[in-house]
Amino acid sequence: MGRRHYNGLKTAALFGVLWVVVLLLGGLIGNGRWIWLFAVVGLVGTAYGYWNSDRIAIRAMRARPVSELEQPAMYRIVRELSIAARQPMPRLYVSPTQAPNAFATGRNPKNAAVCCTEGILQLLDERELRGVLGHELMHVYNRDILTSSVAAALAGIITSVAQLLMFFGGDRDRGGNPIAVLAMALLAPFAAMLIQFGISRTREYDADEDGARLTGDPLALASALAKLERGTQRAPLPANRDLVDVSHLMIANPFRGGGMAKMFATHPPMADRIRRLQAMADGQGGITRF
């Protein structure tokens, strides 16, 4: 519980930093007279994204609903885990792509959807798939969709205000410093990205641990993550705008990247996640490493 409590404080602090940056930027545009407009736009965007999060992500992945006849193993696993968690059964989808990945979305457990790609269904065995689905269900049960929606909306506000600053150059009538305005306009979107990614990484660690507790098999998820790291590098998703916007929902970073690109990854390093899961299994005892 100590680690989760720490992550909750970290998330609250990150949101606080986001709002401080918003207010600082607002002070550079008309002495803050228009910041309310950006706040309203952000709230509307957050509400829309939160309420329609399942449709947005499923549409981006071109996923389709599947029946139990088509995917008996997927249905069996999700039904068993939902019953164990005392939560309603989510809707199940499959995305027609060979890029191995999975995600869960929805504003609450009653309106949740779980999606697997064809690639992940071919790559993993049933034990590993169970580990992945446990992870994804915990994102819904932990209300991570709300957190990511708010983070994305606040980051969008910061980026929009920064773009306006670059366009108008600050409040020259009040002696605004154009260099300071330019620096803020360039650094604010960068800070917003880092904060949003930091929140996403925090939630991935929680979902790994909680999902492993739900399935009772940390090494199954560790084994799946090891396969996914190799699989996503062999078959990455195209980095188009729609897929980038939903990539933080996926269990593995769906894009190929190295060097500086790793700094901006929405997911923690796979090696760290696998190491934590192996340590969790060692603490349980009697489980053999994969």
Secondary structure, DSSP 4 states (H G I P E B T S, - for coil): -HHHHHHHHHHHHHHHHHHHHHHHHHHTSGGGTTHHHHHHHHHHHHHHHHHTHHHHHHHHTT-EE--TTT-HHHHHHHHHHHHHHT-PPPEEEEE--SS--EEEE-SSGGG-EEEEEHHHHHHS-HHHHHHHHHHHHHHHHTTHHHHHHHHHHHHHHHHHHHHHHHHH-S-GGGT--HHHHHHHHHHHHHHHHHHHHHHHHHHHHHHHHHHHHHHT-HHHHHHHHHHHHHHHHHSPPP--HHHHHHGGGBSS--S---GGGGGG-SS--HHHHHHHHHHHHHHH-S----
